[in-house]
């Protein structure tokens, strides 16, 4: 059994392309071309060159000595926070902007929650001189003001989503509407492993550079390519897909996904999709989705803007349903405490999304000799106001 997508874009029962007829030509053009474009020598060369010279890859695999000592296990951090723009998101936007150019598109749209994907999209559009429109929920615009300013400085237009919960789900709805209205010249850069096929697979492939590097870096440090566990926070799940990718079909590597429990799994203010979700369709993909008994999507909540999505990518839904992945839900309080702890033990302030992953050590024990690799997917600059407010710094 493989945990990768099949040719129809399914991970087990999850995935596919459930889209309005008007979007079919856009998705079909991408589906027919994405793999063969990615596998050309020219594309690979350009992609690798930009990752190296512009993004700053490879990112370090850092042994967190003080954290390891405290929790009595070997903890390595994959430092995606050191990428240009401050998060893993740019790996995917570099790949997709090259894809868009190959397909002759001259306008880019994107959705963003925490703002990191918006910044990464605005960055590559500035790099390539392409028009950029980013949709962002009104609430997220308020709580991620520094990233909004960065997008505008980079020349992007930021359009607020004013409907629904005014967060990531609603920004995605607006972006899809735009794409339906502008099918010929516009490419939609989706920032996570969500949406209709081929997006979950394409985004996972662009992010797979993360686990590709971990393999040789761990070989250098520990004499083996395979850690005992790979750990990542999961909202839509692109940083997680990136660090899981080369280990998906390697059963001896444990996969741990950390979701946002918000104020508690059953508090009514949560984004713990694995615990609360049922099979449904959102943004063109069949997956696990938080919904009412009659199928209305329920509003997710997390203190982190990047994890409050009511669904999860189809890869992760399959990892959960099949038992291949171990899912842990972490509350706001535990995540914030873990973020502060990492800051004070290792001198690294993480994004609040990533802080959720670091909170697992108080919930789960690991053997002393176990090698645990955590994807430190973003840096905490964008969240300083939230940290300040929470800790009364």
N, C-alpha and C positions, 0 to 999 in steps of 0.2 A: 504493500500500500504506500503510495506517495502522498505527501502533504503539500505538494505543489499544485498549481492550477492545471486542469486538463485543457485540451484545445478549445473547449467551449467556455472556458473561464469559470469552471466549477471546482470548488474544493469540497469534495464529498457532495452533500446536498446543497451547499451554499455557493453563492456567486451568480453568474449569468448576467444578462442584460435585459432588464425589465424597463423599457423606455418608451416614451411616446413616439409615434411614427415619425414625427418631424425631427427627432434626434437620430433616427436610424442611420442616415447617410454619414453624419459626423462620426459616430462610433464605428461604423462599418469601415470607413476609410482608414481609421486608426488601427482597427483590428487586422485588416488585411496587410498593413504595412509595418507595424511596430517591430515585430521580431526580425524581419529581414533587414530593416534599416539599422537596428541595433547591432546586427551581426556583421555589417560591412566594416572593412578595415578602416575606411575613412572616418566613419562615425566613432568607432572605438578609439582611434587615435586622437580625435578632437576631444572626446569626452574625457579620456585619461589625462590629456594635456591640461585641460581646464581644471580638473579635480586636483592635479598636482600644483600648477602654478597660480591658480586663482583661488581655489577653495583652501589649499594648504594641506592636502592629504599626502601621505597617510596621517591620520590622527593618532596620538600616542595610546598605547595600552599601558596604563599606570597601575602599579601595585600600591594599593592604599594601606600602608603599613600600620598606621594607628587605628584605622577602622578595623583592619583584620585582627589586630591584637585585642581590641575590645570585644569583638564577636567570635573570636577563636575559630577563624576559618580564613582561607586565602581569598581576598577580595580584590579583583582587578576592575579598573574603570576604563571603559572605552570612551575616550575624551572627545565626543562629538561636539561638546561645547566650544572646542577650539577651532571649529570650522569657521571660515569667513561667514559673517552674519550671525554667528553665535549658536547655531543648531544644525542638526542633521538635514534639515529641510532642503538645503541648497544642493545636496547630492542629486535629488530628484528634479529640481527646477533646472539645473544645468542640462540634465538629460532631456527633459521635455522641451526646453527652448530649442535645442538642436533638432529634436524630432519635428517641432513646429516649422522650423526653417526648411527642413527637408520636404515637408508637405506643402510648402508654399504659403503658409499663414503669416499675416502681417499685423495681427492684433491678438493680444493675450488677455484672458480673463482668469481670475482665481477667486477662491473663497479663503477666508482665514478666521481662526478663532483667537488663539494666543497672539497672532500677529507675526509669528516667526515665518510661516509659509508665505504670508503676504510680503514680508520684507525680502525673503529669498526670491520670490517671483519678480518683485520690483527691481531687485538687484540684477537679475539676468536679463531683464528687459532693457535696463539702462545699458548693460554691457553690449547688447546686440542692437540697440537703437530701435526697439519695437514698442508700440503703444501698449499701455498696461492699465487695466481696470481691476481693482480688488474690491470684492464685496465683503463686508464685515458687519456683524451685528452691532446695533447701537450700544448695547451693554458692554460688549467687548471693546468697542472704540473708547469707551470711558475708562475701563480698567487696564487697557494696554496702550495708554497715550504715547509713551516713548516710541513704540513700534509704528504707530500711526504717523508720527512725525517723520520717522525714518522713511516710510513708504513715500510720503509726499516729497521729501528731499530728493528721493531717487527718481522722481518724475511721474509716479503712479497717481491715478485718480482713485481715491478711496470712497466707495459708495456705501452708505449705511443701509442695513436691512432693518426695517422698522416694524416688521410683522412678527407674530408668534412670540417666542421667548426672546427675540432680538439677540440671538447668539449664533453659534456655528451652523446649526441645522438650517436656520433661516437665511444665513448668508449663502449657503449652498443652494437653497431653493432659488434665490435671486440670480445666482451665477448660471444655473441651468436654464432659467427663463431667457437670459441674455443670449446664451448659446443657441437656443431654439430660434431666436430672432436674427442671429448673425451666423448662419451655418457655413458660409463659404470662406470668409477671410479670417475667422476667429478660431483659435485653439484654446481649449479650457485646460489649464494646468491644475489638476486636482492634487491636493497636498498630502493625501493619505491613501492607504490601501482600501479605499471605499469607492462606491460608484459602480457604474456598469462596466462589464468586461469591454476592453482589455485593461482598464485602469488599475485594479488591484494587482494584477500580475506585472504590469509595466512599472508601476511605482516600486513594487517589491524588488524587481530586477535592478532598478537604478540604486536602490538603497542597499542592495546586497554587497556593495563594496565594503560595508561595515564588517560583516562576518568574514568576508574574503581576507581582509587585513588581520582580523583577530586570529585566524588560523596560523598564519606565518609568524605573527608577533608572539603568540603563545608558545609556538615551537621554539622560538629563540629564548623565551623566559622560563618555560617549564619542561621543554623537551617533548612536548606533545601538542598536536593541533586541536584536540578536543577538550574543552573545559568540562567540568561535571555539570555545571548549570549555566545557562544564559538567562539573564533577567532584564525585563524592560517594562516601563509603564505602557499601558494601552488605552488609547481613546479610540481613534480610528485605527491607529496601530502601525504607522510607517516606520517609526524608529525600531519597534519590536520586530516587524517583518525583516528589517535590515540585519539585525543581529541574529535572528533565528535562521535566516535563509539557507545558509550552507550547512546547517545542522538539522534541518527539518526531518530528513530521512535517516538521521543517525540516532537510534534509540538510546544509546548510552549517554547522550547529552540531554539533561533535563531542561525543559522549557518552562520558564515561570513568567506569567503575565500578571501585571499588577494594575488593578482598576481603581477608580475613584469611588469610594463609598460615601463621599460627601459628609453629611452629618450623621451617617449610619445607614446600613443597607436598607433597613425597613423604615427609615425616618420620613420617607416621602421626598427627601432632598438628597438624591444620590445619582451616580452615573455607573453603578455596578451592573453592567449589561449581562455578564455571565450569570449572575445570581438572579436578576430580575427580568431578563429578556426572554421573549418567545419568538419563534420563527416568524419573520415578516419581511416586507420589502420596503427599503428606504433608498432614495436617491439612485434607483436603478439596479439595486443588488438585493438578492435574497440572503438574509443574514439573521442574527439574533438582534432583537429590537425591543426596547422598553415600550410597552403599549398597554392600553386599557383592555378589559375583556372583550370589548367590541372593536378592537383594532385601531383605536386612535393613539397616535404617538404621545407618550407622556414626556413632560419636560424634565430633562436631566439637570443635575446640579453638581458642581464641584467648585472648590475655591480656585482651581486652576482652569484657565480659559481653554486650554488645549485638550482637556479630558471630559468636558461636559457635552458629549455627543451621545444621543440616545441609542445608537447602535454600535457595532464593532465591525471591522473588516471581515469579509467572508473567510479569509485564511484563519483568522483567530476564532471565528465561530466554529470552524471545523476542528481546530486544535482543542477547543473546549469540549465539543460534543463527542469527539473521538477519544478523549482522555489523554491525548498526546501532550497537551499543555496543562500545567497546574495554574489555576487562577486564584489570586488572592485579592481581596478588597481592602483598601486602606482609607481610613477617614481623613478629613481635612486636618484634624488636630495631630494625628500621628505623622502625616506627611510634613506638616510645618515643622514639627519637632525634629524630624529626620533631616530636613533641609538645614536647619540651624546646626545640628550635630555635625553634618558633613563640613559645613563652613568652618566650624571651630576645631575639628579634628584634622582636616586635610587642607584647609585654606582654599576650598573651592565652594563658591556659592552656586548651588544648582537651580535650574528652573524648577518651579513648584511641581510641574508635571513629573519630572525626574525624581523629585523628593519622595514621591509615592513609592518608587522602586526601592529606595534606601530604607524605607520604614519596615520592610519585611523581616529584618533581622530580629525584631522584637516579637515576631509572630511565628517564626519558623527557624529551627536550629539546623545547622549544617555541620558535617564532620570537620574535624580539625584540619585534615589534609585536603578537603574538597576545594576545588578551584571554581570560584563563582565570578562570572564576568557580568558586570552591570553596564548597560548602555547609558552613559551620562549624556542624555540626548540634547540638552540645551543649558545655556548659562542663565544665571538668575537676575541679570541686570533688569530685564523687562518686568520682573516681579518685585522689585525693591519696595515699591509703595505698599504692596500686599504684605510683605514681610514686616515692614515698618509698622503698619496698622495692626497687625496680628500680635507682634511682640512688644508693641509700644516702645520701639527703639528710639 
